[in-house]
Amino acid sequence: MTLLTVSTSSIRVLLAGPTGLGAAKRLHQLNQSIWALIEASPKAGGLASTDTTTEGFLFDVGGHVIFSHYAYFDDCIHESLPAKEDWYEHQRASYVRIKGIWVPYPLQNNISALPIDVQAECINGMIDAVEERILRAKEPPKTFDEWILRMMGRGLADVFMRPYNFKVWAVPTTHMQCKWLGERVAAPSLKLVVHNMLYNKVTDKWGPNATFKFPARGGTGAIWKAVANTLPKDRIHYGTKAVKIDVVAHRAYLEDGSTITYNKLISTMGVDVLISQLVNTDEVDIQRLEKAKEGLISSSTHVIGIGIRGKPPSCVGDKCWLYFPEDDAPFYRATIFSNYSPYNCPPCNNRLPALRYADPGHGKPDTTPRVGPYWSLMMEVSESHIKPVNSQTILEETIKGCVTTLLCRPDDEIVSLYHRKFTPGYPTPSLGRDSALDVILPILESKYDILSRGRFGSWKYEVGNQDHSFMLGVEAVDKVCYGSPEVTLESPDFVNGRRNLERRLTK
Ligand SMILES: Cc1cc2nc3c(=O)[nH]c(=O)nc-3n(C[C@H](O)[C@H](O)[C@H](O)COP(=O)(O)OP(=O)(O)OC[C@H]3O[C@@H](n4cnc5c(N)ncnc54)[C@H](O)[C@@H]3O)c2cc1C
């Protein structure tokens, strides 16, 4: 491996989300001195940021929990927020609300908690699924829907997997591929399910994030602000939006009229947007890129936050995040965000007026500012052209859903409201995604020296979390500098199935 020397290489990193910060961190560690990070927003973090309402409630861009697959990521996070007091450690307490019952996550292992007729429907489906797996062993499922039927059967598909996943992805499961699944969706063990049914037990210790830590102050966004603070300030240009990229001149044009040149460009904006910004591309290339990008689909995410006076109802008091597959609420997930850190709410002695009762039918509350305690709920609603959302009414529908599903009480006093739509929010593992990426990423890299990486830069949901995104940036730099393979981009199942120890921040 040869290290490209600083004098021959100028790398520009566009955008200070986790991917851009990963790239910048690695460049800084490698003592590369010709790089710059360009970020449209006034702060670091991208989709892993945190907003604060005027009343002092914090809300992330939906439920963000760190589960890291990489030692290098952990090193960088620890360097940025090193003190024990910087974090709270939590045990996952996560449930699915179905038929009025809180079933421990993952539901597919715990159908023993459901009414007996639903259990029978699910078990019948699971037995059929075993037969199906044997009969069609040589024929892998093509869509997520086929995968669900093959792994879990029709009962679980109809009760949970299909309605829940439509609420999350805003497309039917028949429109999605199944290669992305890896460790993310638990395939149930028939033995375990039957055991739990016979002994009336539940199993809740599945999966990668059974415990998690959360920043004590400043929400998830505090992590990325702290990472950015470990980098040289003069290299990061906030509030600067890239609007055009001349691939022949190797020059990026910024909104303020200035330009920057590059030898290699690591771009973490959505690759669809990037393609629309390219100028001076070869005519055949641009046609191929434009055609291929039609295969990339995403959904928007509405994040709705509610700050409430008092204490949570006992049924949600100890819970972290909750899933909602049914249509009694518009959201697919709710997070009891005040449970992650007391600093996610204003201090108890802050006096706030009540804005309304959760159920407006309860009348008008006394608006005299009064003290807390306070707690908060954060809900996520997906939107696509297949699943439209009325931005004018979604806040009201969400609060109504919170009351209906017992997340809050009708007479709870709401003291703060938050609603923001993020477009894009989720990169859909659509049927056309991989063939689109197989065209787009090689053209950008081999012909135009642009490495498009990140949640929407390389569009792979299965490696689209914070740890993955950060490492996509790190590995892109190592590829440019050393020619190293980008394992996260190229082998998602491999990185997700192990703890990756190859890189460390300090030797
Ligand atoms: C609802 C939701 C829930 C999530 N939950 C989790 C979770 O539980 N755990 C987890 O680890 N991850 C979670 N994530 C994923 C996490 O947010 C992403 O991994 C991460 O933010 C991706 O980083 P990125 O840098 O690739 O992209 P982004 O965060 O999108 O950052 C891209 C950056 O580019 C900037 N930008 C865009 N266009 C331009 C331009 N033209 N010029 C200059 N700058 C520009 C943006 O301002 C932004 O800062 C979740 C995401 C969402 C939406």
The ligand as an SDF file (V2000), in Angstrom:
LIG
                    3D

 53 58  0  0  0  0  0  0  0  0999 V2000
  -35.8250    8.7720   11.1790 C   0  0  0  0  0  0  0  0  0  0  0  0
  -34.3940    8.3210   11.2580 C   0  0  0  0  0  0  0  0  0  0  0  0
  -34.0020    7.4620   12.2640 C   0  0  0  0  0  0  0  0  0  0  0  0
  -32.6700    7.0440   12.3560 C   0  0  0  0  0  0  0  0  0  0  0  0
  -32.3000    6.2100   13.3810 N   0  0  0  0  0  0  0  0  0  0  0  0
  -31.0050    5.8720   13.5190 C   0  0  0  0  0  0  0  0  0  0  0  0
  -30.5780    5.0770   14.6130 C   0  0  0  0  0  0  0  0  0  0  0  0
  -31.3680    4.6890   15.4770 O   0  0  0  0  0  0  0  0  0  0  0  0
  -29.2560    4.7550   14.7160 N   0  0  0  0  0  0  0  0  0  0  0  0
  -28.3400    5.1930   13.8090 C   0  0  0  0  0  0  0  0  0  0  0  0
  -27.1370    4.9160   13.9850 O   0  0  0  0  0  0  0  0  0  0  0  0
  -28.7110    5.9320   12.7460 N   0  0  0  0  0  0  0  0  0  0  0  0
  -30.0100    6.2790   12.5800 C   0  0  0  0  0  0  0  0  0  0  0  0
  -30.3980    7.0470   11.5050 N   0  0  0  0  0  0  0  0  0  0  0  0
  -29.4200    7.3050   10.4390 C   0  0  0  0  0  0  0  0  0  0  0  0
  -28.4890    8.4910   10.6440 C   0  0  0  0  0  0  0  0  0  0  0  0
  -29.2080    9.6830   10.7630 O   0  0  0  0  0  0  0  0  0  0  0  0
  -27.5660    8.4900    9.4240 C   0  0  0  0  0  0  0  0  0  0  0  0
  -26.7330    7.3870    9.5110 O   0  0  0  0  0  0  0  0  0  0  0  0
  -26.6490    9.6310    9.2530 C   0  0  0  0  0  0  0  0  0  0  0  0
  -27.2170   10.8690    9.5320 O   0  0  0  0  0  0  0  0  0  0  0  0
  -26.1510    9.6220    7.8100 C   0  0  0  0  0  0  0  0  0  0  0  0
  -25.0930   10.4960    7.6720 O   0  0  0  0  0  0  0  0  0  0  0  0
  -24.6740   11.0720    6.2550 P   0  0  0  0  0  0  0  0  0  0  0  0
  -23.5480   11.9760    6.5050 O   0  0  0  0  0  0  0  0  0  0  0  0
  -24.4900    9.9590    5.3070 O   0  0  0  0  0  0  0  0  0  0  0  0
  -25.9310   11.8830    5.6980 O   0  0  0  0  0  0  0  0  0  0  0  0
  -26.7330   13.0980    6.3230 P   0  0  0  0  0  0  0  0  0  0  0  0
  -26.9130   12.9570    7.7830 O   0  0  0  0  0  0  0  0  0  0  0  0
  -27.9490   13.2270    5.4650 O   0  0  0  0  0  0  0  0  0  0  0  0
  -25.7670   14.3520    6.0820 O   0  0  0  0  0  0  0  0  0  0  0  0
  -25.6270   14.9270    4.8210 C   0  0  0  0  0  0  0  0  0  0  0  0
  -25.1750   16.3670    5.0200 C   0  0  0  0  0  0  0  0  0  0  0  0
  -25.0860   16.9810    3.7400 O   0  0  0  0  0  0  0  0  0  0  0  0
  -25.5080   18.3080    3.8160 C   0  0  0  0  0  0  0  0  0  0  0  0
  -25.8370   18.7200    2.4480 N   0  0  0  0  0  0  0  0  0  0  0  0
  -26.7760   18.1920    1.6350 C   0  0  0  0  0  0  0  0  0  0  0  0
  -26.7220   18.7990    0.4150 N   0  0  0  0  0  0  0  0  0  0  0  0
  -25.7150   19.7010    0.4680 C   0  0  0  0  0  0  0  0  0  0  0  0
  -25.1400   20.6080   -0.4980 C   0  0  0  0  0  0  0  0  0  0  0  0
  -25.6110   20.6940   -1.7380 N   0  0  0  0  0  0  0  0  0  0  0  0
  -24.0890   21.3770   -0.0970 N   0  0  0  0  0  0  0  0  0  0  0  0
  -23.5860   21.3030    1.1640 C   0  0  0  0  0  0  0  0  0  0  0  0
  -24.1000   20.4500    2.1060 N   0  0  0  0  0  0  0  0  0  0  0  0
  -25.1590   19.6680    1.7630 C   0  0  0  0  0  0  0  0  0  0  0  0
  -26.6520   18.2620    4.7790 C   0  0  0  0  0  0  0  0  0  0  0  0
  -26.8590   19.5460    5.3530 O   0  0  0  0  0  0  0  0  0  0  0  0
  -26.1490   17.2270    5.8030 C   0  0  0  0  0  0  0  0  0  0  0  0
  -25.4530   17.8350    6.8560 O   0  0  0  0  0  0  0  0  0  0  0  0
  -31.7220    7.4760   11.3860 C   0  0  0  0  0  0  0  0  0  0  0  0
  -32.1200    8.3610   10.3740 C   0  0  0  0  0  0  0  0  0  0  0  0
  -33.4380    8.7760   10.2980 C   0  0  0  0  0  0  0  0  0  0  0  0
  -33.8430    9.7310    9.2090 C   0  0  0  0  0  0  0  0  0  0  0  0
  1  2  1  0
  2  3  1  0
  2 52  2  0
  3  4  2  0
  4  5  1  0
  4 50  1  0
  5  6  2  0
  6  7  1  0
  6 13  1  0
  7  8  2  0
  7  9  1  0
  9 10  1  0
 10 11  2  0
 10 12  1  0
 12 13  2  0
 13 14  1  0
 14 15  1  0
 14 50  1  0
 15 16  1  0
 16 17  1  0
 16 18  1  0
 18 19  1  0
 18 20  1  0
 20 21  1  0
 20 22  1  0
 22 23  1  0
 23 24  1  0
 24 25  2  0
 24 26  1  0
 24 27  1  0
 27 28  1  0
 28 29  2  0
 28 30  1  0
 28 31  1  0
 31 32  1  0
 32 33  1  0
 33 34  1  0
 33 48  1  0
 34 35  1  0
 35 36  1  0
 35 46  1  0
 36 37  1  0
 36 45  1  0
 37 38  2  0
 38 39  1  0
 39 40  1  0
 39 45  2  0
 40 41  1  0
 40 42  2  0
 42 43  1  0
 43 44  2  0
 44 45  1  0
 46 47  1  0
 46 48  1  0
 48 49  1  0
 50 51  2  0
 51 52  1  0
 52 53  1  0
M  END
$$$$
